[in-house]
Amino acid sequence: MGAINISDFTLHSIGVILFRQKAIDVFSEFISDTLPNVNLLSLPKDKYDGIAKGKHNLDFDDSYQYRICKHYNLKFITMDRDFRNIKDIEVRFL
């Protein structure tokens, strides 16, 4: 089994949702359980321009995730059908 990676955007999104639900303790448990076992990835500064110039007609958050996968040469696992037409990275749907 390969390494498990999570983008900083994903972690922040989980935090936003849990904080809105007043589940701060759940977020704390999540990061305690998760962060020691995953690689937390960020998009390098010089790659942000690629988000705006994306050719796949994705919204910002999807384009960010796509760029992370392209930059780090990763497979992408998702439930988001917006990725069904992406062919230049490997996308697996749950």
C-alpha positions, 0 to 999 in steps of 0.5 A: 500500500502506498503513502496516503496524501491529503491536501492542505485544502482538504484539511482546511475544508474539514476544519471549516465544516466541523467548526461550523457544526460546533464540533471542534473536539471532533476536528481535534480528534481527527487531526490527532488520528490523521496527521501522524499517518498522512502526508500533508501536501500544499501547492507550491507558490509557482503552481497557483497560476495553473489554477486560473489557467486550468483547461478542465473547466473545474471550479477553484477547489477542484482545480486546486486538488487537480493541481496537487495531483499533477504536481506530485504525480498522484492518483486522485480518489474522489466521489466528485463527478466533476473529475469524470472527464479528466484523463491526464491524472488517474482518477478513481471514484468511490 
